[in-house]
Amino acid sequence: MGLAHQSLATINSPEFINLTPLDINPLMSACEIKVFYIGENRNGSYISK
């Protein structure tokens, strides 16, 4: 049996925070990325500020 695939909407403009180049490799950076948003989410959960 094959697996069913479902497309989900993606974040239009992810926010990268504290973007810092890595000393060990100039092609990589460390950062924080906001992956949640405040309010009701697609899965019915709610995230408050």
Secondary structure, 3 states (H helix, E strand, C coil): CCCCCCCCCCCCCCCEEEEEECCCCCCCEEEEECCCCCEECCCCCEECC
